[in-house]
Amino acid sequence: MKSSLWIRSGLFLLFLAGILVACAQARNGTGPLYVLAIARGEGRYHYVGLGGDIDGMINPVLTAKRGETVTVTLIASGQGTHDIVFVLPDGKEVKSDEVSRRGESTSVTFTAPDQDTVLTYYNSFYADEGTRGVLLVGDVSLEEVGEVSPTQEATPAALPPQSEANLIVQAIQKGGCTACHVIPGVAGAGTIGPDLSAIGQVVKERLEKGEYTGTARTVEEYLLEAIQTPDAFIAPQCPTGPCGKGVMPPTLAQLLASDELTAVVKYLASLPGGEVALVEEGGVSEVEGAAATEMAPLLTEEEFAWAKQTFFERCAGCHGTLRKGATGPALTPDLTRPKGTVGLAAIIFNGTTRGMPDWGKQGILSQEQTEIMAKFLQMEPPEPPEMSLEQMRASWQLLVPPQERPTSPQTQRDWENYFIVTLRDAGQVAVIDGNTYEIVNTVDSGYAVHITRMSASGRYAYVIGRDGRLAMIDLWMEKPEVVARVQTCYDARSVEVSKYEGPEGDFRDKYAITGCYWPPHFVILDGQTLEPLKVVSSRSYTVTDGSYHPEPRVASILASHYKPEWIVNVKETGQIWLVNYSDPLNPAIKMIGAELFLHDGGMDATHRYFLVAANQSNKIAVVDLKESSLMGIVDVGAVPHPGRGANWIDPEFGPVWSTPHLGEASVMSIGTDPEGHPEQAWKVVRSVELPGSGSLFIKTHPKSRWIWVDMVLNSDPVLARTICVIAKSDPSKVYKCWEVGSYGRAVHFEYNKEGTQVWVSLWGAADKPGETGEIVIYDDETLEEIARILNLITPTGKFNVYNTVNDIY
Ligand code: DHE
């Protein structure tokens, strides 16, 4: 299975190379063994080093001691016929066999001369194209190359110059700069920060016109300041609107050595114009990029298995299991290979301001692991398996059948004021008494629990893990326990229940539904037992150009109060499905075309309208649940992320629903009252600036004076643990911001049943005793801290029973 998959995905070459590199390692002591592959870039062939110090280098410089046995193995790419020829000092040549078929290999072995010298190697089929390099024997250095033999004269120009050009490209890739910017000569074209194609000229004009307000006097000083203290001056225009504070990571300068920093500044100052020199003289970045598009780096089987699992657990949520992108950008090899291992690893390590977590800085992935992941991302994505209804049934466990459960609440506690708190990295949820703050029970649920929703009566809590495992907890028990379990997919984010009661029937506590990322489907379950009843694929065609999408993931699901319907948001096709559950084995589905990348959303205060973020499209789609129709699509800021949003009455514009953003530092409010305030309906009526971007959640309560908002994914650790409140009476600005703790990230809010207290999670690290995480409880009236529930393992989402049942937010 594995080898056929590899061959299908074109990885046979890597497999072969892996064996050869392994052989090379096994031969240590008998002299160097180098592995070179053939790659094509800029319309020419090149040798590319595989493994060791020459990994990824174009026409690498090889070295050997005097008299050592040198073995060089060549692997064909499947295009053209190739060989490798070494020219000895006496003019004789050591020539390999020809190779042409993809993965075919040949080796040459010879004894290095017993003198300091330089040997040229070249490809006899493409000698004129610069497919050549050198082997340095003994103590000879690269600078001495050039006068040894006529064949070697041409060599230095074809080498990857250890020159400034190389340094610049590598430094820019190390900083992951092209993840956010366009920088000529370096692969990648980010659209978060300004396009730097002419930055030298732009800065010059900016300094002359007096637009600039920092302390720099020259273009170089300006650029250095922009890297070292990015917020000293904010450039006016970014590709998606005005540039924001706190977006460019201040840590970049620490990542670069001083010579790298100087080279990058000098290069940027030379733009436009300097880029020609970079590409032509160095010839490195484009060549490397082009070569890399045909060659993926190597991973051992163990590294591959680790990367595959880690990607699934940590990355697939945003980038898609097949890496076709959604909340995060697509990561298919055509896009990742030009960025190269260094560039990708830098992004993985440092994160980006558009919400990519800084896995390295957080200590979750080591430098070495980020590099393995960077290499994995340049390979074809392995396709995970499907899951049938029969397989789901096989996983189903009815631990306590309905007839054996209590018929009335067995607890004296106010169970409707329980909070079900996700303990993300423990794979558990804590049931916490909202009156006493006692942990009533901690129950095992799925891996990296995502959300909890309550049955319409509130009695049952349904907890979904990222691994698609669903656990159902009976809150009427003295000590709430899991009464049923099932796995409906391998990767899930959403669960909801049937809430409708009306002329079409009473469906309360009858059904549940899970929404899956992989396989892309939703599953209808018996709400009392979790028996899987029906699976429906979400594979379909996009609303934009009608193209087929193989992995349209099911994002948020909400239960309508108007009809026996679930609102199922299909991310990559941009369709909002209204799924009628009155006949769950034969569900009628109304497909409403909305916008690509639907993610999370909630209802307006009347529960008639549903607002959902099409996050990478920077839009909010609005559906009328009474009329089952699309009301509009509203342009908002970069990457809206409302959670379920926040409903409140704006003093000027009436009822509004608000969303913060991942990609910009703002909270935007949309009018939701088409009858009372028709002018404002489905338009952004207000935008409030936050101290930073990276916000995931917002919350309020009808009784509250405040709107609470986090900045959990901000790359600045202080902002990431800071929360802010906006006063409803003066919503033009943030009223107050403060740090929730001295470590971790502050994330997600929930009110108690009375609407008088706000719970905030401080999301720590599971392996840091004392800093694993806590819940901080505030008095909503005074904003004073009331209590802390300490030593919880990575608490994230919290769901109050009463508020979740009644959609209060
Ligand atoms: Fe979530 C809601 C998906 C990352 C905590 N998250 C949702 C929903 C979706 C979703 C589709 C809406 C469910 C619904 O209403 O039916 N989340 C995703 C992702 O794809 C993403 C971006 C990446 C991933 O790999 O999962 C992601 N989410 C996170 C986190 O990193 C958070 C902060 C911590 C965690 O659990 O990993 C996180 N998501 C939450 C929470 C909610 C949520 C707390 C529910 C908010 C609410 O109040 O309803």
Boltz pocket constraint, residues with backbone or C-beta under 6 A from the ligand:
constraints:
  - pocket:
      binder: B
      contacts: [[A, 313], [A, 314], [A, 315], [A, 316], [A, 317], [A, 318], [A, 327], [A, 424], [A, 448], [A, 449], [A, 450], [A, 451], [A, 493], [A, 494], [A, 495], [A, 554], [A, 555], [A, 556], [A, 557], [A, 558], [A, 599], [A, 600], [A, 601], [A, 643], [A, 644], [A, 696], [A, 747], [A, 748], [A, 749], [A, 796], [A, 797], [A, 798]]
      max_distance: 6.0
